[in-house]
């Protein structure tokens, strides 16, 4: 980076930091005076100040307040205590865009496992099904102590009385034991 560009960004940074240190009601006048009629400089500083204000207000709201609420019952209420394939679901560990992860018990091998399930609303989406399968295959190709080992991939139909079941099977994959 050449010296004039570095000097410009040093000036932007200095004015921006100084503007943040003064009361917000005095910032516009301070920036105008500090930039001395240099429109490009003023725009850069105002852009950074706007970004800082937006970032500050973003951090003031807890994520749970802005997270979308899934329709219907919570997943934990519908799957905990159920059996998926032969895995007994014990608790919800987490949920995200590509699945729900549960703590489950594998009675065949008498061990605790993590069970990842594609949400029901995505089970009919061929693209999501392919992504889910690719994710399992990619994870199964890895061998590292900080990456779950994939032991099983499949689809399971819940019992007819299970509220998470539709007429379609839902894919799952089972990962390494949870300790």
Secondary structure, 3 states (H helix, E strand, C coil): CCHHHHHHHHHHHHHHHHHHHCCHHHHHHHHHHHHCCCHHHHHHHHHHHHHHHHHHHHHHCCHHHHCCCCCCCCHHHHHCCCEECCEEEEEEEEEECCEEEEEEEECCCCEEEEEEECCHHHCCCHHHHHHHHHHHHHHHCCCCCCCCCEEEEEEECCCCCCCCCCCCCEEEEEEEECC
